[in-house]
Amino acid sequence: MNFLRRKSVADLQAEATTDNSLKRVLGPWHLILLGVGCTIGTGIFVLTGTVAARNAGPAVILSFVLAGIASIFAAFCYSEFASLVPMSGSAYTYSYATLGELFAWIIGWDLILEYAVGAITVAIGWSGYVTSLCHDWGIDIPPRLTAAYGTLVTLADGTQVHALFNLPAILIVAAVTILLVIGIRESAWYNNLIVIVKLIVIMAFLALAVHAVNPANWHPFIPANTGEFGHFGWSGLMAGAGTVFFAYIGFDAVSTAAQETKNPQRDMPLGIIGSLVICTVLYIAVAAVATGVVPYAQLDNPAPIALAADRAVGGWMSVFIKIGAIAGLSSVIMVLMLGQTRIFWVMSRDGLLPKFVSEVHPRFKTPWIITIITGVVVALFSALLTVREAGNLCSIGTLLAFVIVCISVLVLRVREPHHKRTFRTPAIWFVAPVGALSAIALMIPLPNAAWSRLIIWFAVGMVVYFTYSARFSRLNEKSP
């Protein structure tokens, strides 16, 4: 059995042109807002504070810069592939056409982890902001229902108990699942509205809080290392970059909507690169203002940007930030779950997953069965994990995807240079290798727990591939 059998690029292009299973309703602004909607979320509203307090100090600004540089290299490679092979499978499909089925399975299995854990992470962040806002309005959700199982929480009388599960996280995942089942057009317009609200909130924060920046809070810019790897110093800056890299998975998710885009050859590069540039600028600005207003050691808070707004402007601005964060994080969950279900859908179409996974609802034209299953799994784990555990696991999965995409685009340039490419990665012999090496460099400092879970996930994936997927692959059925 040939485990490195490849899909033909010509066949993929023909399939993308003739397959109308999903509605083509998205334009370039839908895609840009989809990317912004997914990218501006937990990374800016939650991880900015935890990374500053635990890893990088004010140099969290540089952590975002490093993560952004690694992302822009990968974004160019994604853009070339998305315009050449406009299919829903993202990096999975790209590697299927270049490195072969086994590598495609590996990256597809990795993407399932990336999007699921990403949605889990954001749902946990959403819960933190909702709990805080409800408290501001005099509504206190029982602490034991607002955190991961076993987490120590403080009751009103000051006693500490262990949490049971995160109820608000379950509720938001359920609501998003229903919306995704209803349809892509409705989901896209909801996302557009939420993104506009989110951008207004962020711009208002920057405009109103900048006057309260105290440059003394930026000194030392890179705090001295505590003697432990990843805790401040240059190792902390790199560890922080690996963690906040989670914030950049939005443009990756854009590529999963290729088969629902009106003109993917033109619009996918615009959506991928446009959303990444907008978000990188906003991340750096918000990190600079937040660490300038609040000493970095005090930013390890479930709602760090709201804390900075409260210090700079007052309580009313804090409430405004929380409302914007809640709305914004909702859209991130939606885009991540959209991306995951589309990866499942295309892998099922290729025979690597059971046929029911690609069943499309006769009325809504969405992969409804796998959307509901995904919603149940994401809700379960968002009730049981902490935001940092989930964020690190998502980052390592995303970085691995970036490594494979950067290698794949170079392989295809060499192997099949004759294909017409609407978008071509500039300076390919520099951008692709540096993109892969940058992603590897950000993977190395991530915690051992993230590596262990990644290895376990891939071990399970290999068992599934060799016992089921390799046998039922459509390419295997076509082989003599």
C-alpha positions as CSV (number, residue, x, y, z in Angstrom):
1,M,0.0,0.0,0.0
2,N,1.4,3.4,-1.0
3,F,1.0,5.8,2.0
4,L,2.6,8.7,0.1
5,R,0.1,8.7,-2.8
6,R,-0.8,12.2,-3.8
7,K,-3.8,14.1,-5.2
8,S,-3.3,15.8,-8.5
9,V,-3.4,19.6,-8.4
10,A,-5.4,19.5,-11.6
11,D,-7.9,17.2,-10.1
12,L,-8.2,19.4,-7.0
13,Q,-8.8,22.5,-9.2
14,A,-11.4,20.7,-11.1
15,E,-13.1,19.5,-8.0
16,A,-13.1,23.0,-6.5
17,T,-14.8,24.3,-9.7
18,T,-17.5,21.7,-10.0
19,D,-18.3,20.9,-6.4
20,N,-21.3,22.9,-5.2
21,S,-22.0,21.1,-2.0
22,L,-21.4,24.2,0.0
23,K,-22.8,27.7,-0.8
24,R,-20.3,30.2,-2.4
25,V,-21.4,33.4,-0.7
26,L,-18.2,35.0,0.8
27,G,-16.4,38.0,-0.7
28,P,-13.0,39.6,0.1
29,W,-14.4,41.7,3.0
30,H,-16.2,38.7,4.5
31,L,-12.8,36.9,4.5
32,I,-10.8,39.8,6.0
33,L,-13.4,40.2,8.7
34,L,-13.5,36.4,9.2
35,G,-9.8,36.5,9.8
36,V,-9.9,39.5,12.1
37,G,-12.9,38.0,13.9
38,C,-10.9,34.9,14.6
39,T,-7.6,36.5,15.3
40,I,-8.7,39.3,17.6
41,G,-9.8,37.4,20.7
42,T,-8.2,35.6,23.6
43,G,-4.7,36.6,22.4
44,I,-5.4,40.3,22.9
45,F,-8.0,40.2,25.7
46,V,-6.5,37.4,27.9
47,L,-3.0,36.2,26.9
48,T,-1.5,39.7,26.7
49,G,-1.8,39.9,30.4
50,T,-0.7,36.4,31.4
51,V,2.3,36.4,29.1
52,A,3.4,39.8,30.4
53,A,3.1,38.7,34.0
54,R,4.6,35.3,33.7
55,N,7.0,35.3,30.8
56,A,8.1,38.5,29.1
57,G,7.1,41.6,31.1
58,P,6.8,44.7,28.8
59,A,8.7,42.7,26.2
60,V,5.4,41.0,25.4
61,I,5.3,43.6,22.7
62,L,8.4,41.9,21.1
63,S,6.7,38.5,21.7
64,F,3.9,39.7,19.4
65,V,6.3,41.1,16.9
66,L,8.2,37.7,16.7
67,A,5.0,35.8,16.4
68,G,3.8,38.2,13.7
69,I,7.0,37.8,11.7
70,A,6.7,34.0,11.7
71,S,3.0,34.4,10.8
72,I,3.6,36.6,7.8
73,F,6.0,34.1,6.2
74,A,3.4,31.4,6.6
75,A,0.7,33.7,5.4
76,F,2.4,34.2,2.1
77,C,2.7,30.4,1.7
78,Y,-0.9,29.9,2.6
79,S,-2.0,32.5,0.1
80,E,-0.2,30.8,-2.8
81,F,-1.8,27.5,-1.9
82,A,-5.3,28.9,-1.3
83,S,-5.3,30.6,-4.7
84,L,-3.9,27.6,-6.5
85,V,-6.0,24.9,-4.7
86,P,-9.1,26.7,-3.4
87,M,-10.4,23.8,-1.3
88,S,-11.8,23.7,2.2
89,G,-9.1,21.5,3.6
90,S,-6.5,24.3,4.2
91,A,-3.0,22.8,5.0
92,Y,-4.4,19.3,4.9
93,T,-5.3,19.6,1.2
94,Y,-2.1,21.4,0.3
95,S,0.1,18.7,1.8
96,Y,-2.1,16.0,0.1
97,A,-1.1,17.5,-3.2
98,T,2.6,17.8,-2.4
99,L,3.9,15.5,0.3
100,G,1.4,12.6,0.1
101,E,-1.5,11.1,2.0
102,L,0.3,10.2,5.2
103,F,1.6,13.7,5.6
104,A,-1.9,15.0,4.7
105,W,-3.4,12.8,7.4
106,I,-0.8,14.1,10.0
107,I,-1.6,17.7,9.2
108,G,-5.3,17.1,9.1
109,W,-5.2,15.4,12.4
110,D,-3.1,18.3,13.7
111,L,-5.6,20.8,12.4
112,I,-8.4,19.0,14.2
113,L,-6.5,19.5,17.4
114,E,-5.6,23.1,16.6
115,Y,-9.1,24.3,15.9
116,A,-10.8,22.3,18.7
117,V,-8.3,23.4,21.3
118,G,-8.4,27.0,20.0
119,A,-12.2,27.1,20.4
120,I,-11.8,25.6,23.9
121,T,-9.3,28.2,24.9
122,V,-11.5,31.1,23.7
123,A,-14.6,29.7,25.3
124,I,-12.7,29.7,28.7
125,G,-11.6,33.3,28.1
126,W,-15.2,34.3,27.2
127,S,-16.4,32.8,30.5
128,G,-13.9,34.9,32.4
129,Y,-15.1,38.1,30.9
130,V,-18.8,37.2,31.3
131,T,-18.3,36.3,35.0
132,S,-16.5,39.6,35.6
133,L,-19.2,41.6,33.8
134,C,-22.0,39.9,35.7
135,H,-20.2,40.7,38.9
136,D,-20.1,44.4,37.9
137,W,-23.8,44.3,37.4
138,G,-24.5,42.7,40.8
139,I,-25.0,39.1,39.4
140,D,-22.6,36.6,40.9
141,I,-22.4,33.2,39.1
142,P,-21.5,30.5,41.7
143,P,-17.6,30.4,41.5
144,R,-17.7,26.6,41.4
145,L,-19.4,26.9,38.0
146,T,-17.0,29.3,36.4
147,A,-13.6,27.5,36.3
148,A,-11.9,24.3,35.2
149,Y,-12.5,21.2,37.4
150,G,-10.3,21.2,40.4
151,T,-9.3,24.8,40.1
152,L,-9.2,26.7,43.5
153,V,-11.9,29.4,43.5
154,T,-12.8,31.9,46.3
155,L,-16.3,32.1,47.7
156,A,-17.9,35.3,48.9
157,D,-16.9,34.5,52.5
158,G,-13.3,34.2,51.5
159,T,-13.1,30.4,51.8
160,Q,-11.5,28.5,48.9
161,V,-13.0,25.5,47.2
162,H,-12.4,23.4,44.1
163,A,-14.4,24.3,41.0
164,L,-16.8,21.7,39.4
165,F,-16.9,22.9,35.7
166,N,-17.1,26.0,33.6
167,L,-20.9,26.6,32.9
168,P,-20.6,29.8,30.8
169,A,-18.1,28.2,28.5
170,I,-20.6,25.4,27.8
171,L,-23.4,27.8,27.1
172,I,-21.5,29.9,24.5
173,V,-20.3,26.8,22.6
174,A,-23.9,25.5,22.5
175,A,-25.1,28.9,21.0
176,V,-22.3,29.0,18.4
177,T,-23.0,25.4,17.4
178,I,-26.6,26.2,16.7
179,L,-25.6,29.2,14.6
180,L,-23.1,27.2,12.5
181,V,-25.7,24.5,11.8
182,I,-28.1,27.2,10.5
183,G,-25.8,28.4,7.8
184,I,-22.6,30.1,6.6
185,R,-24.2,33.2,5.3
186,E,-25.9,33.9,8.7
187,S,-22.7,33.1,10.5
188,A,-20.7,35.4,8.3
189,W,-23.0,38.4,8.8
190,Y,-23.1,37.8,12.5
191,N,-19.3,37.7,12.5
192,N,-19.1,41.0,10.5
193,L,-21.3,42.8,13.0
194,I,-19.3,41.4,16.0
195,V,-16.0,42.3,14.4
196,I,-17.1,45.9,13.9
197,V,-18.1,46.1,17.6
198,K,-14.8,44.6,18.6
199,L,-12.7,47.0,16.6
200,I,-14.6,50.0,17.9
201,V,-13.9,48.8,21.5
202,I,-10.2,48.3,20.8
203,M,-9.8,51.7,19.1
204,A,-11.6,53.4,22.0
205,F,-9.3,51.7,24.5
206,L,-6.2,52.8,22.6
207,A,-7.5,56.4,22.2
208,L,-8.6,56.9,25.8
209,A,-5.9,54.9,27.7
210,V,-2.8,56.2,25.9
211,H,-2.8,59.3,28.1
212,A,-2.4,57.2,31.2
213,V,0.7,55.4,30.0
214,N,3.6,55.7,32.4
215,P,6.9,55.0,30.6
216,A,8.4,53.8,34.0
217,N,6.2,50.7,33.7
218,W,8.2,49.7,30.7
219,H,11.4,49.5,32.7
220,P,13.1,47.0,32.7
221,F,11.7,46.3,29.2
222,I,13.1,42.7,29.4
223,P,13.0,41.7,33.1
224,A,16.0,39.6,34.3
225,N,15.5,35.9,34.1
226,T,14.5,34.3,37.4
227,G,16.8,31.3,36.8
228,E,14.0,29.2,35.3
229,F,13.7,28.8,31.5
230,G,10.8,30.9,30.1
231,H,10.4,33.1,33.2
232,F,11.6,36.5,31.9
233,G,14.8,37.3,30.1
234,W,15.3,36.3,26.5
235,S,14.0,32.8,27.1
236,G,10.8,34.4,28.5
237,L,10.4,36.6,25.5
238,M,10.7,33.5,23.2
239,A,8.3,31.4,25.4
240,G,5.9,34.3,25.4
241,A,6.1,34.4,21.6
242,G,5.2,30.8,21.4
243,T,2.2,31.2,23.7
244,V,0.8,34.4,22.0
245,F,1.3,32.7,18.7
246,F,-2.1,31.2,19.5
247,A,-3.4,34.7,18.7
248,Y,-2.5,34.4,15.0
249,I,-4.4,31.4,13.9
250,G,-7.2,33.5,12.4
251,F,-5.7,33.7,8.9
252,D,-5.2,30.0,8.9
253,A,-8.9,29.6,9.5
254,V,-9.7,31.9,6.5
255,S,-8.3,29.2,4.2
256,T,-10.8,26.7,5.3
257,A,-13.6,28.8,3.8
258,A,-12.2,28.5,0.2
259,Q,-15.1,26.5,-1.1
260,E,-17.6,29.0,0.3
261,T,-15.9,31.9,-1.4
262,K,-17.1,33.5,-4.7
263,N,-13.7,34.1,-6.2
264,P,-11.2,32.2,-4.1
265,Q,-8.2,32.8,-6.5
266,R,-8.4,36.5,-5.9
267,D,-10.1,36.8,-2.6
268,M,-8.2,34.2,-0.4
269,P,-4.8,36.0,-0.5
270,L,-6.6,39.3,0.3
271,G,-8.4,37.8,3.3
272,I,-5.4,36.0,4.6
273,I,-2.8,38.7,4.4
274,G,-5.1,41.6,5.0
275,S,-6.5,40.2,8.3
276,L,-3.0,39.3,9.5
277,V,-1.6,42.8,8.9
278,I,-4.5,44.5,10.7
279,C,-4.4,42.2,13.7
280,T,-0.6,42.4,14.1
281,V,-0.7,46.2,14.3
282,L,-3.6,46.1,16.9
283,Y,-1.8,43.5,19.0
284,I,1.4,45.5,19.3
285,A,-0.5,48.7,20.1
286,V,-2.7,47.1,22.8
287,A,0.2,45.3,24.4
288,A,2.2,48.6,24.6
289,V,-0.7,50.5,26.1
290,A,-1.7,47.8,28.6
291,T,1.9,47.3,30.0
292,G,2.3,51.1,30.0
293,V,-0.8,51.7,32.1
294,V,-0.5,48.7,34.5
295,P,2.8,47.2,35.9
296,Y,3.3,43.9,34.1
297,A,3.3,41.9,37.3
298,Q,-0.3,42.9,38.0
299,L,-1.7,41.8,34.6
300,D,-2.1,38.1,35.4
301,N,-5.9,38.7,35.5
302,P,-8.8,37.0,33.8
303,A,-9.6,40.3,32.1
304,P,-6.3,42.2,31.8
305,I,-7.4,44.7,29.2
306,A,-10.5,45.6,31.3
307,L,-8.1,46.1,34.3
308,A,-6.0,48.5,32.2
309,A,-9.1,50.4,31.1
310,D,-10.3,50.7,34.6
311,R,-6.9,52.1,35.7
312,A,-6.8,54.5,32.8
313,V,-10.3,55.8,32.4
314,G,-12.6,54.4,35.1
315,G,-15.2,51.8,35.7
316,W,-17.4,52.7,32.8
317,M,-14.6,52.0,30.3
318,S,-13.9,48.6,32.0
319,V,-17.5,47.6,31.4
320,F,-17.3,48.7,27.8
321,I,-14.2,46.6,27.2
322,K,-15.8,43.6,28.8
323,I,-18.8,43.9,26.5
324,G,-16.6,44.2,23.5
325,A,-14.4,41.3,24.6
326,I,-17.5,39.1,25.1
327,A,-18.8,39.9,21.7
328,G,-15.4,39.5,20.1
329,L,-14.6,36.2,21.7
330,S,-17.9,34.8,20.5
331,S,-16.9,35.4,16.9
332,V,-13.5,33.7,17.5
333,I,-15.2,30.6,18.8
334,M,-17.5,30.6,15.7
335,V,-14.7,30.9,13.2
336,L,-12.6,28.2,14.9
337,M,-15.4,25.8,15.0
338,L,-16.3,26.6,11.4
339,G,-12.7,25.8,10.4
340,Q,-12.7,22.5,12.3
341,T,-15.9,21.2,10.8
342,R,-14.7,22.1,7.3
343,I,-11.5,20.1,7.9
344,F,-13.5,17.1,9.1
345,W,-15.8,17.5,6.0
346,V,-13.0,17.4,3.4
347,M,-11.2,14.5,5.1
348,S,-14.4,12.5,5.1
349,R,-14.9,13.3,1.4
350,D,-11.5,11.8,0.8
351,G,-12.5,8.6,2.7
352,L,-10.1,9.2,5.6
353,L,-13.0,9.7,8.1
354,P,-16.4,8.0,8.1
355,K,-19.0,9.1,5.5
356,F,-21.5,10.5,8.0
357,V,-18.9,13.3,8.8
358,S,-19.5,14.9,5.4
359,E,-23.3,14.7,5.5
360,V,-24.7,18.1,4.5
361,H,-28.0,19.3,5.8
362,P,-30.6,19.3,3.0
363,R,-31.9,22.8,3.9
364,F,-29.0,24.7,5.5
365,K,-26.2,23.2,3.3
366,T,-23.9,22.8,6.3
367,P,-22.1,19.7,7.6
368,W,-24.5,19.6,10.5
369,I,-23.8,16.2,12.1
370,I,-20.1,16.9,12.6
371,T,-20.8,20.4,13.7
372,I,-23.0,19.1,16.5
373,I,-20.4,16.5,17.5
374,T,-17.7,19.1,17.5
375,G,-19.8,21.4,19.7
376,V,-20.3,18.7,22.3
377,V,-16.6,17.9,22.5
378,V,-15.5,21.5,22.6
379,A,-18.1,22.3,25.3
380,L,-17.0,19.3,27.4
381,F,-13.3,20.2,27.4
382,S,-13.9,24.0,27.7
383,A,-15.6,23.1,31.0
384,L,-12.6,21.2,32.3
385,L,-9.4,22.9,31.1
386,T,-7.6,26.1,32.0
387,V,-7.0,28.8,29.4
388,R,-3.2,28.5,29.5
389,E,-3.1,24.7,29.1
390,A,-5.4,24.9,26.1
391,G,-3.6,27.9,24.6
392,N,-0.2,26.2,24.6
393,L,-1.6,23.1,23.1
394,C,-3.3,25.1,20.3
395,S,-0.1,27.1,19.6
396,I,2.1,24.0,19.1
397,G,-0.5,22.5,16.7
398,T,-0.7,25.7,14.7
399,L,3.1,26.0,14.5
400,L,3.4,22.4,13.2
401,A,0.8,23.2,10.5
402,F,2.9,26.3,9.5
403,V,6.1,24.2,9.2
404,I,4.4,21.7,6.8
405,V,2.7,24.4,4.7
406,C,6.0,26.3,4.2
407,I,7.8,23.1,3.2
408,S,4.9,22.0,0.9
409,V,4.7,25.3,-1.1
410,L,8.4,25.0,-1.9
411,V,8.1,21.3,-2.9
412,L,5.3,22.1,-5.3
413,R,7.2,25.0,-6.8
414,V,10.0,22.6,-7.7
415,R,7.9,19.6,-8.6
416,E,5.1,21.3,-10.6
417,P,6.3,24.8,-11.6
418,H,4.0,25.0,-14.7
419,H,0.8,25.6,-12.7
420,K,-0.7,29.1,-13.0
421,R,-0.5,30.8,-9.7
422,T,-2.8,33.8,-9.2
423,F,-0.7,34.7,-6.1
424,R,3.0,33.8,-5.8
425,T,4.9,33.8,-2.6
426,P,7.6,36.5,-3.0
427,A,11.3,35.4,-2.6
428,I,10.1,31.8,-2.2
429,W,13.6,30.4,-1.5
430,F,13.9,32.8,1.5
431,V,10.3,33.1,2.8
432,A,9.4,29.4,2.9
433,P,12.6,28.1,4.7
434,V,12.6,31.0,7.1
435,G,8.9,30.6,7.7
436,A,9.4,26.9,8.6
437,L,12.4,27.6,10.8
438,S,10.6,30.5,12.6
439,A,7.7,28.2,13.5
440,I,10.1,25.5,14.8
441,A,11.9,28.2,16.9
442,L,8.6,29.2,18.5
443,M,7.7,25.5,19.2
444,I,10.9,24.7,21.1
445,P,10.3,26.9,24.2
446,L,6.7,25.7,24.7
447,P,6.1,23.6,27.9
448,N,6.8,19.9,28.1
449,A,3.1,19.3,28.8
450,A,2.2,20.7,25.4
451,W,4.7,18.5,23.7
452,S,3.5,15.4,25.6
453,R,-0.1,16.0,24.7
454,L,0.8,16.6,21.0
455,I,2.8,13.3,20.9
456,I,-0.1,11.4,22.5
457,W,-2.6,13.0,20.0
458,F,-0.4,11.9,17.1
459,A,0.0,8.4,18.4
460,V,-3.8,8.1,18.5
461,G,-3.9,9.6,15.0
462,M,-1.4,7.0,13.6
463,V,-3.5,4.2,15.0
464,V,-6.7,5.6,13.3
465,Y,-4.9,6.1,10.0
466,F,-3.3,2.6,9.7
467,T,-6.4,0.8,11.0
468,Y,-9.1,2.7,9.1
469,S,-8.2,5.7,7.0
470,A,-5.5,4.1,4.8
471,R,-7.9,1.3,3.9
472,F,-10.9,3.4,3.0
473,S,-9.1,6.3,1.3
474,R,-10.6,7.2,-2.0
475,L,-7.1,7.1,-3.5
476,N,-6.6,3.6,-2.2
477,E,-9.9,2.5,-3.9
478,K,-8.6,4.0,-7.2
479,S,-5.3,2.2,-6.9
480,P,-4.9,-1.1,-8.8
